[in-house]
Amino acid sequence: MRPKTFEAHCLRLPAATKVVQWEGTSVFKVGGKMFALAGGYIESTGGFMFKTSNMAYQLLIEQGLAQPAPYLARAKWVQLMANDSLPDAELKAYLDQAHALIVEKLSRKALGLD
């Protein structure tokens, strides 16, 4: 997936925002909590990073498609081995899941619904 496509998909998700941090890294958030990262220092170390479920975390790593994300692995984040490690449709589904995993832990107030 191209970085522009990754960004466009992340920003289409409900209440998603983007900030640039850490050497130009695009940080995608919902309710102030991160769910995906792209660009910046990540470009020099591999592919996109995102939050996963426990099962997806194990599956992506075992299949050699991803590695534990630096600094975020304990929270079940992965870093793809390359931006094209997954077909676009599959990566979009993982991004949808990453967003949903964060949303389910947020209050209505944090989501701007109150």
Stockholm file with secondary structure:
# STOCKHOLM 1.0

chainA/1-114         MRPKTFEAHCLRLPAATKVVQWEGTSVFKVGGKMFALAGGYIESTGGFMFKTSNMAYQLLIEQGLAQPAPYLARAKWVQLMANDSLPDAELKAYLDQAHALIVEKLSRKALGLD
#=GR chainA/1-114 SS CCHHHHHHHHHHSTTEEEEEETTTEEEEEETTEEEEEESTHHHHHCSCEEECCHHHHHHHHHTTSEEECTTTGGGTEEEESSTTSSCHHHHHHHHHHHHHHHHTTSCTTTTTCC
#=GC SS_cons         CCHHHHHHHHHHSTTEEEEEETTTEEEEEETTEEEEEESTHHHHHCSCEEECCHHHHHHHHHTTSEEECTTTGGGTEEEESSTTSSCHHHHHHHHHHHHHHHHTTSCTTTTTCC
//
